[in-house]
């Protein structure tokens, strides 16, 4: 039961990071109040979430024994750097648009900063010892 609680903590923290990254992107472009924002938000957030969770799971980002260690921060970084291009392609397919390399780089950089900060918080202050 406790294991599930900590696993949920990792997953929810990642979801919050994804939402914050997406909102930050929309706010940067001044498009939080534009018409159709929910569809475009969904087209960015859900591919990001699916890509990060699938690649993160494959790389062991959600293994509790590893998640408590400092070395897990490298796994998180690698997972999002691999997930961002996939998420951008899925978003492009969803919207029927080309994928701009700059968008991929910004998505990867902002997401990496947020996720690594979140997981560092988990490692140093939240994780059970």
N, C-alpha and C positions, 0 to 999 in steps of 0.2 A: 504494500500500500504506500509506504514512504517512497519507494523507488518510483512509482507512478507519479507521485506528487512532484518530485524533482525533475522527472522527465517532462511533465507538463510545464514546469517553470522554464526549462530550456526552450521548449517549443513556443510558449506564449511570449517569452522575451524576444525570440526571433521574429514572430509575427508583428509584435509592436515595432521592432526595428524596420520591418518592411513597410508598415503603414506610415511610419515617420519619414522614411526615405521618399516614399511616393508623395506624401503631402508636401514635403520640402521641395520636391521637383515641381509640383504644380504651383506652389506658392512662388517659387523663383521665377516662373513664367507668367505669374499673375493670372493663372487660369483656374483658381479654386472656385470661382463663382460663375464660370462660363457654362453655357448650356451644354448638356450632355456630359458633364464632368464625371458623373457616376460610371458611365460606360467606359470612358477613357481611364478613369482611376482603376476600374476593374481590369482593363486590358493591360495595365502596367503591373498592378499588385499581384494578381493571381498567377501570371506566368513567373513572376519573381519568386513567389512563395513555393510553387510547385518545383521550380528548378532548384532552389536552395535546399528544400527539404529532401528531394530525391538525391541530389549530389552529396549533400551533407550526411545523409544516412549511409550512403555508400562509403564515404570517407571516415565514418565513425564519429561524426560531430555529436551524435546523440548517445554515445556510450557513456554512461554515468561515471564509470571508473576513470575514464580518460578525461571527461569534461571538467573534473576537479583539478587537473594538472595544468601548469603554465604552458606546457608544450601543446595543449589542445588549441591554443590561440592560433597556431600555425595551420591547424586543420580547418578552423573556421575561415581564416583568410584564403586558403586554397579553395575551399568549397565555394565561397562567394565569387572568387575570381573565375572559377569555372562555370558557375551558375549564371552570372550576369550575361554572357553572350547568348546562352540558351534562352534565358528569359527575354532578351531583346528580340531574338528571332521569333519566339512564340508570340510576343506582342505585335511584331510586324505582320505576322500571318493573321492574327486576330483583327488588326486594323486594316489589313491590306496595304501596308506601307513598307517602304524600304527601311532597312536598319542602318542607321548612321553610326559609323565607328565611334564618333565623339559621344553619342548617347550611351553606347556600351561602356566606354571608358569612365564616363561620369557616373553611370549607374553602379559600376563595379567599385569605383573609388569611394563614393558616398556610402554605399552599402557596407563595404569593407570596414570603413572607419566606425560606422555605427555598430555593426555586429561585433567587431573586435572589442570595442569599448564595453558593450553589454556583457560579452563573455568574460572579459577581464574583471568586471564587477562581480560576476558570478564566481570566478575562480578565487578572487582575493577576499570577498566579503560574504557571499551568500552560500556557497557550496558547503554541504555538510562535511565535516572532517572525521 
